[in-house]
Structures are given as C-alpha cells and as structure tokens.
C-alpha cells in the first residue's frame, strides 16, 4: 500500500490551546503575549512577526489560531495566502495583517502583501507572516523580503515521532478511543506525518468507527480509505 498524503487540516479549528508546541515553545509563548486580552489591543506591538519552517511544523496553525483569538475579541484582520485570488484593499479597521505561505506568492500577491505591509506600518498595525524559508532566502521582491525579516523571526520545527505519538495518544484518550501501538505505527508510516493531518485522520477514523460499530484497527483504516 503506497503512502497516502492527506492534505487536510484540523476541522475543529486551530487554537493556541490545541497547539502542541514541542520544540516551538518560544513561538507559542510569543504569540500568546502578542494576542493578550481585548483591553490590551491598543497597545499591541506593531513590530512584525515571521514564522518559518517546513510544511507541517505549525506555522499556519499559529496564524489561524491568532485570527480566531482576535475574532473572539471582536477584531477583524486582513488575511492573505497563496490561494487568495481577489484580495481586498487594506482597511484601517483591521487589527492586524496576516500573510501565510509567502514563499508561494505570485507577483500580484507580493504587490498586495507589500501594500498591506506599508499601510500596516503607517497605521501602527502588526503583521504576522509565515513561509517555508528564512527571510533572506525568500524569492520575493526585495522590499517585501526585507520587511518580513526586520521584526521577530521564529524558526519552526517538526515534532519528533515520540511527540507526535504522545499527541495522538492524548487526543485518542480524550475521545475515548483506543489506539494500539500497531495502529499508531500504521498511521505514522502510511499517512502524511504532520500533526494537523494526523488529527484529522483520527477524527475521520473515530467517525467511521462509530458508523460501522467497529474498533479502530488496521483493517478498519484500509476499509475507510477504500470507501472514501
């Protein structure tokens, strides 16, 4: 059976609370302090923050968690990622600007990102951004690349296999689901290994297990994939 890469995220929604920091503790603590309370929004630092690292290291999780936290505070923000084809104009009502997957931006998206960045600086609004490469190595226009690198920069790292196993075990226990070591071995060797995909896989397996009234075993996983 060939490895299946599930390009899916956490359907329950990324939050700071469900982010397993592992080696990325400093990035998580920084963002927690940055978000703060609604009462501290006016004093939120306008210094930009950039997270970089491989796919699956938690960059997008942190950006989406920040967006959700600000929404809960009643704030709006501008969001731009590589799939955004028709970006709006910068709005002074935004509490922040968020730029995800900057390494994939087209020329038009780079122009939008630069425009948002300059306006954010003018209006003392913070910028959160993420990409797979450190700022100096990004193949972007110079004025955007240098701006991404002048603030706080955090290198993000993948969780180790023991850390991924621990998170899987904890999440399964919270659902009242038993995952044998054999099943966990199968999940970690046959599917995309980033944590977001593994959490989504666990949710799918839990639902399929309830639907078929069968425990989660390797045959059940194969059956689910065959019927997907």
The 8 nearest C-alpha neighbors of each residue, nearest first, counted from 0:
[[1, 2, 189, 3, 221, 190, 188, 185],
 [2, 0, 3, 189, 190, 4, 188, 191],
 [1, 3, 189, 190, 4, 0, 188, 191],
 [2, 4, 190, 189, 5, 1, 191, 0],
 [5, 3, 191, 190, 6, 2, 189, 192],
 [4, 6, 7, 191, 196, 3, 190, 200],
 [7, 5, 4, 196, 8, 191, 195, 3],
 [8, 6, 196, 5, 199, 9, 195, 10],
 [7, 9, 195, 196, 10, 199, 6, 198],
 [8, 10, 11, 195, 12, 199, 13, 198],
 [11, 9, 12, 8, 199, 13, 7, 202],
 [12, 10, 9, 13, 199, 8, 14, 202],
 [11, 13, 10, 9, 14, 64, 63, 8],
 [12, 14, 64, 60, 63, 9, 17, 11],
 [15, 13, 64, 16, 17, 18, 12, 67],
 [14, 16, 18, 17, 64, 61, 13, 27],
 [15, 17, 14, 18, 19, 13, 64, 27],
 [18, 16, 14, 15, 19, 13, 12, 20],
 [19, 17, 15, 16, 20, 14, 13, 60],
 [20, 18, 21, 17, 166, 16, 23, 158],
 [19, 21, 23, 24, 18, 22, 27, 158],
 [20, 22, 23, 19, 158, 24, 162, 159],
 [21, 23, 24, 20, 156, 158, 157, 155],
 [24, 22, 20, 21, 26, 25, 155, 27],
 [23, 25, 20, 27, 26, 22, 21, 28],
 [26, 24, 28, 27, 23, 29, 153, 22],
 [27, 25, 29, 23, 24, 28, 153, 30],
 [26, 28, 24, 30, 29, 25, 31, 23],
 [29, 27, 31, 25, 30, 26, 24, 32],
 [30, 28, 26, 32, 27, 31, 33, 25],
 [31, 29, 33, 27, 32, 28, 34, 26],
 [30, 32, 28, 34, 33, 29, 27, 35],
 [31, 33, 35, 29, 30, 34, 28, 27],
 [34, 32, 30, 31, 35, 29, 43, 44],
 [35, 33, 31, 32, 30, 36, 65, 69],
 [36, 34, 32, 33, 31, 39, 37, 40],
 [37, 35, 38, 39, 34, 40, 72, 32],
 [36, 38, 40, 39, 72, 35, 69, 73],
 [37, 39, 36, 40, 41, 35, 42, 72],
 [38, 40, 36, 37, 42, 41, 35, 43],
 [41, 39, 43, 37, 42, 38, 36, 35],
 [42, 40, 39, 43, 38, 37, 44, 94],
 [41, 43, 40, 39, 44, 45, 38, 33],
 [44, 42, 40, 41, 39, 45, 33, 34],
 [43, 45, 46, 42, 125, 33, 124, 47],
 [46, 44, 125, 124, 123, 47, 43, 126],
 [45, 47, 44, 150, 125, 48, 126, 151],
 [48, 46, 126, 150, 125, 127, 45, 151],
 [49, 47, 151, 127, 150, 152, 128, 126],
 [48, 50, 128, 152, 129, 127, 151, 153],
 [51, 49, 129, 153, 152, 154, 58, 128],
 [50, 52, 130, 131, 154, 129, 132, 155],
 [51, 53, 131, 155, 154, 132, 156, 56],
 [54, 52, 131, 56, 55, 156, 51, 157],
 [53, 55, 56, 52, 131, 57, 193, 58],
 [54, 56, 193, 57, 53, 194, 157, 195],
 [55, 57, 157, 156, 54, 53, 155, 58],
 [56, 58, 60, 55, 59, 61, 155, 54],
 [59, 57, 61, 60, 56, 50, 129, 62],
 [58, 60, 62, 61, 57, 63, 99, 129],
 [59, 61, 57, 63, 58, 13, 62, 64],
 [62, 60, 64, 59, 58, 63, 65, 57],
 [61, 63, 59, 65, 64, 60, 66, 58],
 [64, 62, 66, 60, 65, 61, 59, 13],
 [63, 65, 14, 61, 67, 13, 62, 66],
 [66, 64, 68, 62, 63, 67, 61, 69],
 [67, 65, 63, 69, 64, 68, 70, 62],
 [66, 68, 70, 64, 65, 69, 63, 71],
 [69, 67, 65, 71, 70, 66, 64, 72],
 [70, 68, 72, 74, 66, 71, 67, 65],
 [71, 69, 73, 67, 74, 72, 68, 66],
 [70, 72, 68, 69, 73, 67, 74, 66],
 [71, 73, 69, 70, 37, 74, 68, 36],
 [72, 74, 70, 71, 69, 75, 37, 68],
 [75, 73, 70, 69, 72, 94, 76, 93],
 [76, 74, 93, 94, 70, 73, 69, 92],
 [77, 75, 93, 95, 94, 96, 78, 74],
 [76, 78, 96, 97, 93, 95, 79, 75],
 [79, 77, 97, 98, 96, 76, 80, 99],
 [80, 78, 98, 83, 99, 97, 77, 81],
 [79, 81, 99, 82, 83, 100, 98, 78],
 [80, 82, 104, 83, 103, 100, 79, 101],
 [83, 81, 80, 84, 79, 104, 103, 85],
 [84, 82, 80, 81, 85, 79, 86, 108],
 [83, 85, 82, 86, 81, 108, 80, 107],
 [86, 84, 83, 87, 108, 82, 79, 88],
 [85, 87, 84, 83, 88, 79, 111, 108],
 [88, 86, 89, 85, 77, 90, 111, 78],
 [87, 89, 90, 86, 115, 111, 114, 77],
 [90, 88, 115, 87, 91, 118, 77, 114],
 [91, 89, 92, 93, 88, 77, 87, 76],
 [90, 92, 93, 89, 122, 94, 119, 118],
 [93, 91, 90, 94, 75, 76, 74, 89],
 [94, 92, 76, 75, 95, 91, 90, 77],
 [93, 95, 76, 75, 74, 124, 92, 96],
 [96, 94, 76, 125, 124, 93, 126, 77],
 [95, 97, 126, 77, 76, 78, 127, 125],
 [98, 96, 127, 78, 128, 126, 77, 79],
 [99, 97, 128, 79, 80, 78, 127, 129],
 [98, 100, 80, 129, 101, 128, 79, 97],
 [101, 99, 130, 102, 129, 103, 80, 81],
 [100, 102, 130, 103, 104, 99, 129, 98],
 [103, 101, 130, 100, 104, 137, 131, 138],
 [104, 102, 101, 100, 81, 105, 130, 80],
 [105, 103, 101, 108, 81, 102, 109, 106],
 [104, 106, 108, 107, 109, 103, 81, 110],
 [105, 107, 109, 108, 110, 104, 139, 140],
 [108, 106, 110, 105, 109, 111, 104, 112],
 [109, 107, 111, 105, 110, 104, 106, 112],
 [108, 110, 112, 106, 111, 107, 104, 113],
 [109, 111, 107, 113, 108, 112, 114, 106],
 [112, 110, 108, 114, 109, 113, 115, 107],
 [111, 113, 109, 115, 114, 110, 116, 108],
 [114, 112, 116, 110, 111, 115, 143, 109],
 [113, 115, 111, 117, 116, 112, 110, 118],
 [114, 116, 112, 118, 113, 117, 89, 119],
 [115, 117, 113, 119, 114, 118, 112, 120],
 [118, 116, 120, 114, 119, 115, 113, 121],
 [119, 117, 121, 115, 120, 116, 122, 114],
 [118, 120, 124, 116, 122, 117, 121, 123],
 [121, 119, 123, 117, 118, 122, 124, 116],
 [120, 122, 118, 119, 123, 117, 124, 116],
 [121, 123, 119, 120, 124, 118, 91, 117],
 [122, 124, 120, 45, 121, 119, 125, 44],
 [123, 125, 119, 45, 95, 122, 120, 94],
 [126, 124, 45, 95, 47, 46, 96, 119],
 [125, 127, 47, 96, 95, 97, 48, 128],
 [128, 126, 97, 48, 47, 49, 98, 96],
 [129, 127, 98, 49, 99, 97, 48, 50],
 [130, 128, 50, 99, 49, 51, 100, 58],
 [129, 131, 100, 51, 101, 102, 132, 99],
 [130, 132, 52, 51, 53, 102, 54, 133],
 [133, 131, 51, 130, 137, 136, 52, 134],
 [132, 134, 136, 135, 51, 137, 131, 130],
 [135, 133, 148, 137, 136, 144, 147, 132],
 [134, 136, 133, 137, 144, 148, 145, 132],
 [137, 135, 134, 133, 132, 138, 144, 139],
 [136, 138, 134, 139, 135, 132, 102, 133],
 [139, 137, 136, 102, 140, 144, 135, 141],
 [140, 138, 137, 144, 141, 143, 109, 102],
 [139, 141, 143, 142, 144, 138, 109, 106],
 [140, 142, 144, 143, 145, 139, 146, 138],
 [141, 143, 145, 144, 140, 146, 113, 139],
 [144, 142, 146, 141, 113, 145, 140, 147],
 [143, 145, 141, 147, 146, 142, 139, 134],
 [146, 144, 148, 147, 142, 143, 141, 149],
 [145, 147, 143, 148, 144, 149, 142, 150],
 [148, 146, 144, 145, 149, 134, 143, 49],
 [147, 149, 134, 145, 146, 150, 144, 152],
 [148, 150, 146, 147, 145, 151, 47, 152],
 [151, 149, 47, 46, 48, 148, 152, 147],
 [150, 152, 48, 49, 47, 153, 149, 46],
 [153, 151, 49, 48, 50, 150, 148, 154],
 [154, 152, 50, 155, 26, 49, 51, 151],
 [153, 155, 51, 52, 50, 156, 152, 133],
 [156, 154, 52, 51, 56, 23, 153, 50],
 [157, 155, 56, 52, 22, 158, 23, 154],
 [158, 156, 56, 159, 55, 155, 53, 193],
 [159, 157, 162, 21, 163, 156, 160, 22],
 [158, 160, 162, 161, 163, 157, 21, 164],
 [159, 161, 163, 162, 164, 158, 187, 165],
 [162, 160, 164, 163, 159, 165, 158, 166],
 [163, 161, 165, 159, 160, 164, 158, 166],
 [164, 162, 160, 166, 165, 161, 167, 158],
 [165, 163, 161, 167, 162, 166, 168, 160],
 [164, 166, 162, 168, 163, 167, 169, 161],
 [167, 165, 169, 163, 168, 164, 170, 162],
 [168, 166, 164, 170, 165, 169, 171, 163],
 [169, 167, 165, 171, 166, 170, 164, 172],
 [168, 170, 166, 172, 167, 171, 165, 173],
 [171, 169, 173, 167, 172, 168, 166, 174],
 [170, 172, 176, 174, 168, 173, 169, 167],
 [171, 173, 175, 169, 174, 170, 176, 168],
 [174, 172, 170, 171, 175, 169, 176, 168],
 [175, 173, 171, 172, 176, 170, 205, 169],
 [174, 176, 172, 173, 171, 177, 170, 205],
 [177, 175, 171, 174, 172, 178, 205, 173],
 [178, 176, 179, 171, 175, 172, 215, 214],
 [179, 177, 182, 183, 176, 180, 215, 171],
 [178, 180, 182, 181, 183, 177, 216, 215],
 [179, 181, 183, 182, 184, 178, 185, 164],
 [180, 182, 184, 179, 183, 185, 217, 178],
 [183, 181, 185, 179, 184, 180, 217, 178],
 [182, 184, 186, 180, 185, 181, 187, 179],
 [185, 183, 181, 187, 182, 186, 180, 188],
 [184, 186, 182, 188, 183, 187, 189, 181],
 [187, 185, 183, 184, 189, 188, 190, 182],
 [186, 188, 184, 185, 192, 189, 190, 183],
 [187, 189, 185, 186, 190, 184, 2, 192],
 [190, 188, 2, 186, 185, 187, 3, 1],
 [191, 189, 3, 4, 2, 186, 188, 192],
 [190, 192, 4, 5, 193, 196, 3, 197],
 [191, 193, 187, 190, 194, 197, 196, 188],
 [194, 192, 55, 195, 196, 191, 197, 56],
 [193, 195, 197, 196, 198, 192, 55, 163],
 [194, 196, 8, 198, 9, 197, 193, 199],
 [195, 197, 199, 7, 194, 198, 8, 193],
 [196, 198, 200, 194, 199, 195, 201, 193],
 [199, 197, 201, 195, 200, 196, 194, 202],
 [198, 200, 202, 196, 201, 197, 9, 8],
 [201, 199, 197, 203, 198, 202, 196, 204],
 [200, 202, 204, 198, 199, 203, 205, 197],
 [201, 203, 199, 205, 200, 204, 206, 198],
 [204, 202, 200, 206, 205, 201, 207, 199],
 [205, 203, 207, 201, 202, 206, 208, 200],
 [204, 206, 202, 208, 203, 207, 201, 209],
 [207, 205, 209, 203, 208, 204, 210, 202],
 [208, 206, 210, 204, 209, 205, 211, 203],
 [207, 209, 205, 213, 211, 206, 210, 212],
 [210, 208, 212, 206, 207, 211, 205, 213],
 [209, 211, 207, 208, 212, 206, 213, 205],
 [210, 212, 208, 213, 209, 207, 206, 214],
 [213, 211, 209, 208, 210, 214, 207, 215],
 [212, 214, 208, 211, 215, 209, 219, 210],
 [215, 213, 208, 216, 212, 219, 177, 209],
 [216, 214, 219, 208, 213, 178, 204, 217],
 [215, 217, 219, 218, 182, 214, 220, 179],
 [216, 218, 220, 219, 182, 221, 215, 185],
 [219, 217, 221, 220, 216, 222, 215, 223],
 [218, 220, 222, 216, 217, 221, 215, 223],
 [221, 219, 217, 223, 222, 218, 224, 216],
 [222, 220, 218, 224, 219, 223, 225, 217],
 [221, 223, 219, 225, 220, 224, 218, 226],
 [224, 222, 220, 226, 221, 225, 227, 219],
 [223, 225, 227, 221, 226, 222, 220, 219],
 [226, 224, 222, 223, 227, 221, 220, 219],
 [225, 227, 223, 224, 222, 221, 220, 207],
 [226, 224, 225, 223, 222, 221, 203, 207]]
